[in-house]
Amino acid sequence: MEKSKNIEHLTRIERLGELLVRLNALKLSQLTELIEEQKKNPGVKLGELIVSKGLMSRDEIVKYLEMQVKEGKVIDDTLKEIEQLEENEKWNRLVQHERLGEILLRKKVLKLSQLSEAMEEHSKNKSKPLGQLLLEKGIINEKDLQEALEFQEKQNETLKETVEEIKSV
């Protein structure tokens, strides 16, 4: 069951907002604001909201939606290819751990807007780890950071053991 959950997580199609942020077409802070507004008007689609705010044209949104569909096809093709691989090769490609920010978000220790702000600052000055930056800003406490880092380390160890186990079969 855990393996199928991993595959499902790693092969899901990226949401429009995620795609736009990844391609730097939208800032994470803008997406956060749009999502908050969308919660107030659940019938409004994100693309429509982006156009109505003047952040992009309808043609640009269509271009990104087409890209989203193409990436979905790539995922489908990759899954077909993976089925041709040996079991150990599959897991070497699929296993990866959650990043610190994802763990803290999932544990509801910080908000997406706080993470977004910290990540933007971190991208300008990479001399401090993200966890230290979050601590200094008072967004998280030492205990939250320690627990998240321990979880991440445990996850890394589990993944290493899983890969080794698969290789030995």
Protein Blocks (a to p, Z undefined) as FASTA:
>chain_A
ZZmmmmmmmmcccdfklmmmmnopacfklmmmmmmmmmmmmmbcfklmmmmnopacfklm
mmmmmmmmmmmmmmmmmmmmmmmpcfklmmmmmgccddfklmmmmnomacfklmmmmmmm
mmmmmkbcfklmmmmnomacfklmmmmmmmmmmmmmmmmmmmmmmmmZZ
